[in-house]
């Protein structure tokens, strides 16, 4: 465990050192590019470098890299890097004003921040890829121990080990599940808590036993605290009500679902983001419309746009717009598109694979019917069908539907010919609602943009 923590600390330290190197290289280029600062004295130049580096030291203490952590998403990395650069530029500017720095460098610092941010994002993505490869090769491994007979233990094992880039390996398992290699029973585990050196313990312990075994759970926590082991309690499947804790004036209560978007300020941020992005996208893609119009008319008689009633926020119906990618047919409001659907014409098939058919939905976003990111809106027939088959189906309508969504970029795009496919989509839609952030939206937009160049096999 000590070696593992030491390895993680080395990774973090190396990345921080790299950040300082990049910053100072950019500061040198800053002085070279802006020739009006050629006449700066050595004292002024030294003061400028000192202030910028001091500000960066302070900002690193608050927003240092988290890329070495195992379960961290690209959205969190983007957020951290952005806050690091913003706070660095603001703090450096305030410090320069405080010491009455003679030269005016406000706008130059802003430009420096933009360039620094761009470099930092590229380097963070590179660093993340290197760390993943490093862990996939079996290095910087983190070991864990599982205790329990419940099926939830299998889920934990799968989540920790199915992605080699996380670097997790099972050290010991205590229970009776046939799918797992045994190191003893649950009773064996608790009987040896007083002599933990006899147990196969990793750096993390996941315990899944009935909540009524309160004393045993507390003993396990005490042992973990004494041996620097991270403890996690996993509710058993029959006891897990999947409720979310919230704070009510200092008292913890539980609700079925909570979302950051319940906060009016967060909704305002998301709405402003939607308006800005949709206007930009409509302006940028406007030149494509005449060509799309011409090709559709040549290949398939009928209207250019396809309009369909779909289910939106709080179950309200709205008209969703797309470029028509199929021949006019009577099944459009009942039957999903399939891989070799005869209703599609050649250019329509191309539009569906490259998401071009979705461009008119930015008008829906501007109108307020949709958001850039959110659960994809379904036709009314599907809402009626799946709301009867999937208990949590209607929860996905607690937020505005999106042009793209978390489910679509994580493997649940396209046809849902089997119930488990729609269940997986709904599960990811609810996860998005509960974990929304503007950084997560940016991550999903980036993952969606990549499909233009890397074809999604489920897009048809």
Protein Blocks (a to p, Z undefined) as FASTA:
>chain_A
ZZmmmmmmmmmmmmmmmmmmmmmmmmmmmmmmmmmlmmpcfklmmmmmmmmmmmmmmmmm
mmgcfklpmbbcfklmmmmmmmmmmmmmmmmmmmmmmnopabacklmmmmmmmmmmmmmm
mmmmmmmmmmmmmmmnopaiacdddedjbfklmmmmmmmmmpmknopacfbdcdjbfkbc
cfbdfklmmmmmmmmmlpccdfbdcddddfklmmmmmmmmmmmmmnopacdddddfklmg
oiacddeehiacddfbdcfklpmklmmmmmmmmmmmmmmmmmmmmmmmmmmmmmmmmmog
cdfbdcdddddeehiacddddddfbdcdfklmmpccdfklckbcfklmmmmmnommmmmm
mmmmmnopacfbdcddddfklmmmmmmmmmklmmmmmpccdfbdfklmnopgcjdfbfkl
mmmmmmmmmmmmmmgcfklmmmmmmmmmmmmmmccfklZZ
